Amino acid sequence: MEMVGQPHVIGNSVVVSVHLKVFHPILKEWIVLAGTGAVPIELEKNAKPLEFDKINPKGLHKNIPTAKSFAVSNAAKQLGEIFGSDLNNDELSEIYNVYGL
């Protein structure tokens, strides 16, 4: 996995793009899947969305890693169900009672 460029701020969100490289066992070649993730910038209480002077400094360190995680997840979803894209699907969890509730 590699990040494409640098993280960007668009509106009031941090946006990260990645390329996920996986080896296709049947084709015997590497394929590249693109993904993008975005996370809203955490602001202080009662701040409006574009008041960047009220960014919560304690929350800022979480934004880029979280956006990167969403980007990798979005890229991996392209692999499909056979590779586990439905592992955290709530409908399947209810059908199979995965959580034991």
The 8 nearest C-alpha neighbors of each residue, nearest first, counted from 0:
[[1, 19, 18, 20, 17, 2, 71, 21],
 [0, 2, 18, 17, 3, 19, 20, 16],
 [1, 3, 17, 16, 4, 18, 0, 5],
 [2, 4, 17, 16, 1, 5, 18, 15],
 [5, 3, 2, 6, 16, 15, 17, 7],
 [4, 6, 7, 3, 15, 2, 16, 14],
 [7, 5, 15, 14, 13, 4, 8, 63],
 [8, 6, 14, 13, 9, 5, 15, 12],
 [7, 9, 13, 12, 14, 10, 11, 6],
 [8, 10, 12, 11, 7, 13, 14, 37],
 [11, 9, 12, 8, 49, 48, 13, 39],
 [10, 12, 40, 39, 49, 9, 48, 8],
 [13, 11, 39, 40, 38, 9, 8, 10],
 [12, 14, 8, 38, 37, 7, 39, 9],
 [13, 15, 37, 7, 6, 36, 8, 12],
 [14, 16, 6, 36, 67, 35, 66, 37],
 [17, 15, 35, 3, 34, 2, 70, 36],
 [18, 16, 2, 3, 34, 1, 33, 70],
 [17, 19, 33, 1, 32, 0, 31, 20],
 [18, 20, 0, 32, 31, 33, 17, 74],
 [19, 21, 31, 30, 0, 18, 32, 29],
 [22, 20, 30, 29, 23, 19, 31, 32],
 [21, 23, 29, 28, 24, 30, 27, 20],
 [22, 24, 27, 28, 26, 25, 29, 21],
 [25, 23, 27, 26, 22, 28, 29, 21],
 [26, 24, 27, 23, 28, 22, 29, 30],
 [25, 27, 28, 23, 24, 29, 22, 30],
 [28, 26, 24, 25, 23, 22, 29, 30],
 [29, 27, 26, 23, 22, 30, 24, 25],
 [30, 28, 22, 21, 23, 20, 31, 27],
 [29, 31, 21, 20, 22, 28, 32, 23],
 [30, 32, 20, 19, 18, 21, 33, 29],
 [31, 33, 19, 74, 18, 20, 30, 34],
 [34, 32, 18, 74, 17, 19, 31, 35],
 [35, 33, 74, 70, 73, 17, 16, 71],
 [34, 36, 70, 16, 15, 17, 73, 37],
 [37, 35, 70, 69, 66, 15, 14, 67],
 [36, 38, 14, 66, 13, 12, 15, 39],
 [37, 39, 12, 13, 66, 62, 40, 14],
 [40, 38, 12, 11, 41, 13, 37, 62],
 [39, 41, 12, 11, 42, 38, 13, 62],
 [42, 40, 55, 58, 54, 39, 59, 43],
 [43, 41, 54, 55, 53, 46, 40, 44],
 [42, 44, 55, 53, 46, 54, 45, 41],
 [43, 45, 46, 42, 53, 47, 55, 41],
 [44, 46, 43, 47, 42, 53, 48, 50],
 [47, 45, 44, 43, 42, 50, 48, 53],
 [46, 48, 50, 49, 45, 42, 53, 51],
 [49, 47, 50, 11, 46, 42, 51, 10],
 [50, 48, 51, 47, 11, 10, 46, 52],
 [51, 49, 52, 47, 53, 48, 46, 54],
 [50, 52, 53, 54, 49, 42, 48, 11],
 [51, 53, 50, 54, 49, 42, 55, 46],
 [54, 52, 51, 43, 42, 50, 55, 46],
 [55, 53, 42, 51, 52, 56, 43, 41],
 [54, 56, 42, 43, 58, 57, 41, 53],
 [57, 55, 59, 58, 54, 60, 41, 42],
 [58, 56, 55, 59, 60, 61, 41, 54],
 [59, 57, 55, 56, 60, 61, 41, 62],
 [58, 60, 56, 61, 62, 57, 55, 41],
 [59, 61, 58, 62, 57, 63, 56, 64],
 [62, 60, 59, 58, 64, 63, 65, 57],
 [61, 63, 65, 59, 64, 60, 66, 38],
 [62, 64, 66, 65, 61, 67, 13, 60],
 [65, 63, 67, 66, 62, 61, 68, 60],
 [66, 64, 68, 62, 67, 63, 61, 69],
 [65, 67, 36, 37, 63, 69, 68, 38],
 [68, 66, 64, 70, 65, 69, 15, 63],
 [67, 69, 65, 71, 70, 66, 64, 72],
 [70, 68, 36, 72, 66, 67, 71, 73],
 [69, 71, 36, 35, 34, 67, 73, 68],
 [72, 70, 74, 68, 73, 69, 34, 75],
 [71, 73, 69, 75, 70, 74, 68, 76],
 [72, 74, 70, 34, 76, 71, 75, 69],
 [73, 75, 34, 71, 33, 72, 32, 76],
 [74, 76, 72, 77, 73, 78, 71, 32],
 [77, 75, 73, 78, 84, 74, 79, 72],
 [76, 78, 75, 79, 74, 73, 32, 84],
 [79, 77, 76, 75, 82, 80, 84, 81],
 [80, 78, 77, 84, 81, 76, 82, 83],
 [79, 81, 84, 83, 82, 85, 78, 76],
 [80, 82, 83, 79, 84, 78, 85, 86],
 [81, 83, 80, 79, 84, 78, 85, 76],
 [84, 82, 80, 86, 85, 81, 79, 78],
 [83, 85, 80, 76, 79, 86, 82, 78],
 [86, 84, 88, 83, 87, 80, 91, 79],
 [87, 85, 83, 88, 84, 91, 80, 92],
 [88, 86, 85, 89, 92, 84, 91, 83],
 [87, 89, 85, 91, 90, 86, 92, 84],
 [90, 88, 92, 91, 87, 93, 94, 85],
 [91, 89, 93, 92, 88, 94, 95, 87],
 [92, 90, 94, 93, 89, 88, 95, 85],
 [91, 93, 89, 97, 96, 90, 95, 94],
 [94, 92, 96, 90, 91, 95, 89, 97],
 [95, 93, 91, 92, 96, 90, 97, 89],
 [94, 96, 92, 97, 93, 91, 98, 90],
 [97, 95, 93, 92, 99, 98, 94, 100],
 [98, 96, 92, 95, 99, 93, 94, 100],
 [97, 99, 100, 96, 92, 93, 95, 89],
 [100, 98, 96, 97, 95, 92, 93, 94],
 [99, 98, 96, 97, 93, 92, 95, 94]]
